[in-house]
Amino acid sequence: MTTSITIATRESRLALWQAEHVQARLGRELGITATLLGMTTRGDQILDRTLSKVGGKGLFVKELETALAEGRAQLAVHSLKDVPMELPEGFTLAAVLEREDPRDAFVSNDYASLAELPEGAVVGSSSLRRVTQLLSLRPDLRVEPLRGNLDTRLRKLDEGGYHAIVLAAAGLKRLDLAHRVRAVFEVEQMLPCAGQGALGLEIRADDAALAEALARLAHTPTQLACEAERAVSRALGGSCSVPLAAHARWQGGTLRLTAALGHAEAHTSPLLRAEAAGDVTDAAGARALGQQAAAQLRERGAGAYLPG
Ligand SMILES: NCc1[nH]cc(CCC(=O)O)c1CC(=O)O
């Protein structure tokens, strides 16, 4: 039986919160003692360019995977939305934990909501998913790049560079920054990214003992919802350079998946939308929903929206 492990984590405040959260659950619920190994990733270092242009989501997880491969750590804790759809050979997601609020938040010092922003206001976001949805709601806005960890982004707002910014509600809540949220977008308005608000536990694929232990921390409704969401992205060859949103919710035993795709280059093109629902009971069923939604998007013209 596994009794002590090392958790590899990024060193942003949010990453450390997440790693400590998992560390506490490991101790309390599984009797596993965990030590944290903090590391800086390429994704943390590159702040001047849009992630989609320099290599995407994988930049936040690669160094952590190297630590797992070399045996310096046994577990990597990730925001699931930062985890690429295909993990490299030799790694697996052992569990997805119960989701925090999956929605996006409107943050501003001067305005209470998107609707209150004056004509032509400057909104900060480097997420293509947020950019295309913001422009679809308010074509008059100027959306300007905004990168860095949560504290950096809030500081850039406070320094006056933007009228408002959009951030994940989950990260703000976890860091006791919920007071910065002026309005929470309903998912119909600003559809979240696949996996938003959920944590993914990555381990080496050959670590069967740890996989078995961590499975007890998994939250099955979240795991199946995220499986469906991530399947949409996987089917469309999703990466950071695709403005894709996918969000699934349970209504009783029925999983309802919604997806929205913006144009990768022409950011003001109308969004393509798709919906799929079913009485899902396992991962294969969840993935099938995701593939249905992706097929709908293709029928509606996704081919011309994806980067060439
Ligand atoms: N892309 C960065 C990132 N990764 C996870 C979160 C927040 C927490 C989450 O959604 O799980 C954020 C910040 C943001 O998008 O505003």
The ligand as an SDF file (V2000), in Angstrom:
LIG
                    3D

 16 16  0  0  0  0  0  0  0  0999 V2000
   -5.8280   29.1200  -17.8050 N   0  0  0  0  0  0  0  0  0  0  0  0
   -5.3460   29.4440  -16.4790 C   0  0  0  0  0  0  0  0  0  0  0  0
   -6.2350   28.8750  -15.4370 C   0  0  0  0  0  0  0  0  0  0  0  0
   -6.2500   27.5580  -15.1650 N   0  0  0  0  0  0  0  0  0  0  0  0
   -7.1870   27.3200  -14.2080 C   0  0  0  0  0  0  0  0  0  0  0  0
   -7.7640   28.5320  -13.8520 C   0  0  0  0  0  0  0  0  0  0  0  0
   -8.8260   28.7370  -12.8620 C   0  0  0  0  0  0  0  0  0  0  0  0
   -9.3860   27.5330  -12.1760 C   0  0  0  0  0  0  0  0  0  0  0  0
  -10.1350   26.5550  -13.0530 C   0  0  0  0  0  0  0  0  0  0  0  0
  -10.8300   26.9380  -13.9980 O   0  0  0  0  0  0  0  0  0  0  0  0
  -10.0560   25.3760  -12.7520 O   0  0  0  0  0  0  0  0  0  0  0  0
   -7.1330   29.5350  -14.6040 C   0  0  0  0  0  0  0  0  0  0  0  0
   -7.3840   30.9830  -14.5280 C   0  0  0  0  0  0  0  0  0  0  0  0
   -8.4590   31.5040  -15.4500 C   0  0  0  0  0  0  0  0  0  0  0  0
   -8.7660   30.8950  -16.4710 O   0  0  0  0  0  0  0  0  0  0  0  0
   -9.0040   32.5740  -15.1600 O   0  0  0  0  0  0  0  0  0  0  0  0
  1  2  1  0
  2  3  1  0
  3  4  1  0
  3 12  2  0
  4  5  1  0
  5  6  2  0
  6  7  1  0
  6 12  1  0
  7  8  1  0
  8  9  1  0
  9 10  2  0
  9 11  1  0
 12 13  1  0
 13 14  1  0
 14 15  2  0
 14 16  1  0
M  END
$$$$
